[in-house]
Amino acid sequence: MSFRAITATLLLRDEYIGTLALVPAWPQQCLVVAIAVSVRGDDGRAAKVRDRFAREVFPFLERTSSRPPPDLY
């Protein structure tokens, strides 16, 4: 899933594009991993960074513990 987000404060406005992955981890639980890249006036560059991360990192995500985390959010 890809997204576009804008942050704004009194002094700064910034735009990001990103993507996220949901990985089944434990019964009735999943792991959410996301990346957001600042656009900084160049949508094409930000999209390439986002797409490369999704292509080179997301396929290798794996659960490293057989037990779920003790705290749930």
N, C-alpha and C positions, 0 to 999 in steps of 0.2 A: 504494500500500500504506500503510495506517495502522497505528500502533502506540501502545502505552502503556508507559511506562517509569517505574521508581521508582529513585531514587538514595538511598543511606543511608550516613551516616557516624556517628561517635560523637555528633556534635552536631546533625546536620541530616538530615531526611528530606524529600524533595521528589518530586513526581509530575509527569510530563510526558505530553502526547499529541503525536503528530507524524505526519508523512507523508514519503514519499520517492518520488523518480522516478528511473527508469533511462532514460538517453538514449543510443541508439546513437551512437558518436562516430567510431571508427576501426575498421578490420578487427580483429575479435576483441577489441575493447575497448569499454567503455561508461563514461559519466559518471554518477555517483550524486550527486544533490542532495537534501538533506533539511532539514527544519525540525522543531524540537521546541519546544513552547510549555508553559511552566509552568502547571499547573492552578490552584494557589493557592486551592483550595477552590471553584472555579467551573468545572466541566466544560463547561458550555454556552459560556461566553466563550472558553475555550481552543479548543474545537472550531470555533467561528466563525472565530477567527484562523487556525487550521490550514487550514480549508476555503477561506478567502479567499485565502491564500497559494497553495494548490494551484490554485485557479481563475484567479488573476491573474498568477502567475509561471511555473508549470510549462509552460503552453502556448507560452511565448515563449522557452524555452531553446533555444539553438542553438550549434553548434560554431563557434568563431571562428578556428580554426587548421586548416590542412590536414595538419599533422604532429602525431602523437601526442606526449604529454609524454615527456621523456627518462627519467624515473624512474617505475617501476611499483610499486605497493604491493599 
